[in-house]
Amino acid sequence: MKTNNTILGPSARLVATVRDELRERREERSARRSLERELASYRTPAEINDLLGVLSSQDSADADEMREVLLRQQLKHGLHRYAS
């Protein structure tokens, strides 16, 4: 026969794990939004290309994330220009 401790133990661990994962995801999204705000000042193709050039010699997860944000901005501004 199972006791309440064995029944609640795994579920309590599951809840803690899910809560921790959700907190990590919120922190990651917050950091991503912050990076996007910081890089938003680079708007022209020349500015974005200059920063991408600087990042081309960097090989890190942070540099990859910055490149991704800048490339998305470049695409967004490019599409916006053609739509106008």
Secondary structure, DSSP 4 states (H G I P E B T S, - for coil): ---HHHHHHHHHHHHHHHHHHHHHHHHHHHHHHHHHHHHTT--SHHHHHHHHHHHTT--SHHHHHHHHHHHHHHHHHHHHHHH-
